[in-house]
């Protein structure tokens, strides 16, 4: 598995449309067998900063499978107006340093 992070800086007047574009792009991610999960987060200290996190089965699955497959066209069409707002787009490998706390039982 590989994790893609995409950081955006979106002006206030485009934020609602940006979030709507990614909502519209979700079916393409859902349809791709290479996409494992995704989330779009907005910075609470600077609401113009967004981070998209996508888990892919592999870098090849993303770059070759998804980008060359039938789901990429509709995905890209939805988010195309925001490509110029990207500050960083990279793939990251997970390390062994991770954890998740279990919810306390009341």
N, C-alpha and C positions, 0 to 999 in steps of 0.2 A: 504494500500500500504506500501511496505517496500523498502528501497534502499540498494543495496549491493555495497560496495566499495571494489575494489581489487587494491592494490598498487604493482607495479612491479619495479624492478631495472634491466634494460636490457643493456648489453654491446653494444658498438657501432657497432660491426661487426654482431650483431643479430637483430638490430632494424628494418631493412626493412622486414626481414622474420617474425618478431613478428607482425608487423602491417598487413602484408599479411595474417598471420594465423588468426587474428581476422576478417579481411575482409572475409575470407573463412568461418568463424564460424557464420557470421551474418545471413545466411538463417535459421539456427537452432533457433536463438533467435526470428527471425521474425515468424517462424512457431509455436512457443510455445504460447498457449493461456494465459500462466502465465506471460510472459514477456511483459511489457508495453512500455519500451523504453531503449535505451543503448547509451553510448558514450565512446570512448576511447580518453583520453587526454594525451598529452606529455608536460612535464614541460619545459617552455621556459628558465629557469635558469639552469636546469640540464636535458638535453635531454634524459638521460638514465632512468629518473623517469617517469613512466606512471601510470595513474589512470583510471581504468575501472569503470564506474558507470552504474548500471543496476537497473531499477525500476521493481519490481515484484508485482503481485497482493497481495501477502502475503509471509511470510517466509515459510509457508507450501506449497504454490504454487511453490516456488523455490525448496525447499529441497525434497518434496515428488512428486509434479506434474512434474516439469521439469527434475529433476535428475533421476526419475524413469520412465520417458516417452521416447518415441521414438526419440526425438530431442536431447537428451543429448549425445548419442553415437557419432554422427558426430561432435557435438560441441567440446566434449572433445578430440576427435582424432585430431582436428585442432590445439588446444591450448596446448596439452599435453607436447610438448617440453619446455614449459615455466612455468610449475608448480613449478619447483625449484627456479624460479626467484621471486616468490610471497613474499612480505614483510608483507602484512597484507590482510586479507579477512574477512570482517564483514558486518553484517546487521545493518542498522540504521532506526529508526523511525523518521518521520518528526515531527517537532514542529510547533506551530502556527507562529513562527517568519520566515517570508518569504515575498517576494514581487517580482514584475517584473514591470519595467518601460515600458510604452507604447512608441513606436517610435514616434518621433516628425513628424508632418505633415508639409511639406514644402509649 
